């Protein structure tokens, strides 16, 4: 790989997508911890693969422990937050993976494809270097704005909906036999993406929690402050609970989260 070419259009810390994790990702690992139920579904989709590639690996949340995992992550800030017990990530971007054809038994990418500069190129690269399943955890853009947060932060969810690629398109580019599976989100979900707080609305009052969801960084600070002010007011008055309080007791939430599994 040509080092200069691979770093084209990257942020100062190396982030290769539209989000600057050198600016917003410093506390990412504290909020975006792996949710066991989601991890189990990913591992099942990977099957018995021994050698696994994780693209856009971030802090390594969903990398299967006990297997031979190679991680690729362009952001230095994210690489620095990887736990000591897992392998260091390689500084590379999805669009140009520095591996030979069919080098891995399986490949995975979680909460990352919506940030790639060239989605099709990255997906083709994943398929090129993988002889078995390619597993993508992402969100269905058609369902993102159905979440109650749209009542308070509509621009945040509109931003998310625009950024997430259509799941059918991901499957078409990867090819092979494709399955799109829903992913249920548990009430006490450890991974702090927006829908993870479906029954814990107070979590959005924490700035760190919002920064760990990149869509908030694309909306004007004043707009975000107004959104949080509205939510805080409705929590204090009981208006949120009057409309959505049943979610506090709902054991799981079927939102926009999906697994795209391509079996080559």
C-alpha positions in Angstrom: 0.0 0.0 0.0 1.2 3.5 -0.8 1.3 5.3 2.5 0.7 8.7 1.1 -2.2 7.6 -1.0 -3.8 5.7 1.8 -3.9 8.8 4.0 -5.5 11.1 1.4 -8.4 13.1 2.8 -7.9 11.8 6.3 -8.3 13.8 9.5 -5.3 14.8 11.6 -5.5 11.7 13.8 -5.9 9.5 10.7 -9.7 9.1 10.8 -10.6 8.2 7.2 -14.4 8.8 7.3 -16.6 11.8 7.7 -16.3 11.8 11.5 -13.2 13.2 13.2 -12.5 10.8 16.0 -9.5 12.7 17.1 -12.0 15.4 18.2 -15.1 13.4 19.3 -13.7 9.9 20.1 -11.5 10.4 23.1 -14.0 8.9 25.5 -15.5 6.5 23.0 -14.5 3.3 24.7 -16.1 4.3 28.0 -19.5 4.5 26.4 -19.3 2.1 23.4 -18.7 -1.1 25.2 -19.7 -4.4 23.7 -23.2 -5.6 24.4 -23.0 -9.4 25.0 -26.3 -10.2 23.2 -25.2 -8.3 20.1 -21.7 -9.9 20.3 -23.2 -13.4 20.4 -25.2 -12.7 17.3 -22.2 -11.4 15.5 -20.1 -14.5 16.5 -22.8 -16.8 15.4 -22.9 -15.1 12.0 -19.1 -15.4 11.7 -19.4 -19.2 12.1 -16.4 -21.3 12.9 -13.9 -19.0 11.2 -10.5 -19.1 12.8 -8.8 -16.1 11.1 -11.1 -13.0 11.2 -10.6 -9.5 9.8 -12.2 -6.5 11.6 -12.5 -3.4 9.4 -13.0 0.0 11.0 -12.3 -1.8 14.2 -12.3 1.2 16.5 -11.7 0.1 20.1 -12.3 -3.5 19.4 -15.7 -3.8 21.0 -17.1 -6.8 19.1 -13.9 -8.6 18.1 -14.3 -12.3 19.1 -11.9 -13.2 21.9 -10.0 -16.4 21.6 -9.8 -16.2 17.8 -7.1 -14.9 15.5 -8.4 -11.4 14.7 -6.6 -8.8 12.5 -8.0 -5.3 13.1 -7.8 -2.4 10.7 -8.5 1.1 12.1 -7.3 4.4 10.6 -7.9 6.6 13.6 -5.0 6.9 16.1 -7.4 8.0 18.8 -9.4 4.9 18.4 -6.4 2.6 18.1 -5.1 4.0 21.4 -8.3 3.0 23.2 -8.0 -0.7 22.3 -7.6 -2.9 25.4 -4.2 -4.3 26.1 -5.3 -7.9 25.8 -6.3 -7.7 22.1 -4.0 -7.2 19.1 -3.0 -3.7 18.1 -4.8 -2.4 15.0 -3.2 -1.8 11.7 -3.4 1.8 10.4 -5.3 1.3 7.1 -8.6 2.2 5.6 -11.3 -0.1 4.2 -10.9 1.0 0.7 -7.3 -0.3 0.4 -6.8 -3.3 2.6 -3.1 -4.4 2.7 -3.8 -8.1 2.5 -3.7 -10.8 -0.3 -6.8 -12.3 -1.8 -8.8 -14.8 0.5 -6.4 -14.2 3.4 -9.2 -14.5 6.0 -11.9 -17.0 6.9 -14.4 -14.3 7.7 -14.6 -10.5 8.0 -16.6 -8.1 10.1 -17.4 -4.4 10.3 -19.5 -2.9 13.1 -21.0 0.6 13.1 -18.5 1.8 10.5 -19.7 1.4 6.9 -21.7 4.7 7.0 -18.5 6.6 7.5 -16.4 5.2 4.7 -15.4 7.5 1.9 -16.1 4.9 -0.8 -18.5 2.3 0.5 -18.5 0.1 -2.6 -14.7 0.0 -2.7 -14.4 -0.9 0.9 -17.0 -3.7 0.6 -15.3 -5.1 -2.5 -12.0 -5.1 -0.6 -13.6 -7.0 2.3 -15.0 -9.6 -0.1 -11.7 -9.8 -1.9 -9.7 -10.7 1.2 -12.3 -13.0 2.7 -13.2 -16.6 1.6 -16.0 -17.0 4.1 -18.8 -14.8 5.5 -18.6 -11.0 5.6 -20.7 -9.7 8.5 -21.8 -6.0 8.7 -23.5 -4.5 11.7 -25.3 -1.3 10.6 -28.7 0.4 10.7 -31.5 0.5 8.2 -31.8 4.2 7.2 -35.5 3.7 6.5 -36.1 3.0 10.2 -33.7 5.4 11.9 -36.2 8.3 12.2 -38.9 6.1 13.8 -37.0 6.3 17.1 -38.6 8.7 19.7 -35.4 10.8 19.8 -36.6 12.3 16.5 -39.1 14.3 18.6 -36.3 16.1 20.3 -33.3 15.9 18.0 -34.7 15.6 14.5 -31.6 16.8 12.8 -29.4 14.3 14.5 -31.6 11.4 13.3 -32.0 12.9 9.9 -28.2 13.0 9.7 -28.0 9.4 10.7 -30.6 8.4 8.2 -28.7 10.1 5.4 -25.4 8.6 6.4 -26.4 5.0 6.7 -26.3 3.1 3.3 -29.2 1.0 2.2 -28.8 -2.5 3.5 -29.9 -4.1 0.2 -27.1 -2.1 -1.5 -24.5 -3.5 1.0 -25.7 -7.0 0.2 -25.6 -6.4 -3.6 -22.0 -5.2 -3.5 -20.8 -8.0 -1.3 -22.7 -10.6 -3.4 -23.2 -14.3 -2.6 -26.0 -15.5 -0.5 -27.2 -12.5 1.6 -29.2 -12.5 4.8 -30.4 -9.3 6.6 -31.2 -10.1 10.2 -32.8 -7.9 12.9 -30.8 -7.2 16.0 -32.8 -6.8 19.2 -31.4 -4.1 21.6 -31.7 -5.0 25.4 -32.9 -2.5 27.9 -29.6 -2.3 29.7 -27.5 -2.3 26.5 -23.9 -1.7 27.3 -23.1 -0.2 23.8 -24.1 3.4 23.8 -25.4 4.1 20.4 -28.6 6.3 20.2 -31.2 3.5 20.2 -29.4 1.8 23.1 -31.0 4.4 25.3 -34.5 3.8 24.2 -35.7 3.2 27.8 -33.0 5.3 29.5 -33.7 8.8 28.1 -31.6 10.6 30.9 -28.5 9.1 29.2 -28.8 11.7 26.5 -28.2 14.5 29.0 -24.6 13.2 29.3 -22.5 15.0 26.8 -20.0 12.1 26.6 -22.8 9.8 25.6 -23.8 12.1 22.8 -20.2 12.5 21.6 -19.9 8.7 21.4 -22.7 8.8 18.7 -21.0 10.6 15.8 -24.3 12.0 14.3 -24.5 14.6 17.0 -21.1 16.1 15.9 -22.6 17.0 12.5 -25.4 19.2 14.0 -24.8 22.7 15.2 -24.0 23.0 18.9 -26.8 25.5 19.5 -29.3 23.1 17.9 -28.1 20.2 20.0 -28.3 22.3 23.1 -31.9 23.2 22.3 -32.7 19.5 21.7 -31.3 18.5 25.1 -33.2 21.4 26.7 -36.5 20.2 25.3 -35.7 16.6 26.5 -34.7 17.8 29.9 -37.8 19.8 30.3 -40.1 16.9 29.3 -38.3 14.5 31.7 -38.8 17.0 34.5 -42.4 17.6 33.7 -43.3 14.0 33.1 -44.2 14.6 29.5 -41.7 12.1 28.2 -42.9 9.4 30.5 -46.5 10.1 29.6 -45.7 9.3 26.0 -42.9 6.8 26.2 -42.6 5.7 29.8 -43.6 2.1 28.9 -40.2 1.8 27.2 -38.5 2.0 30.7 -39.9 -1.5 31.3 -39.7 -3.0 27.8 -37.0 -5.7 27.9 -35.8 -5.2 24.3 -36.3 -2.8 21.4 -36.5 -3.7 17.7 -35.3 -0.6 16.0 -33.1 0.0 13.0 -30.2 -2.2 14.0 -29.4 -5.0 11.5 -26.8 -7.6 10.5 -26.0 -8.0 6.9 -24.4 -11.4 6.3 -22.9 -12.3 3.0 -21.9 -15.9 2.6 -19.7 -16.0 -0.5 
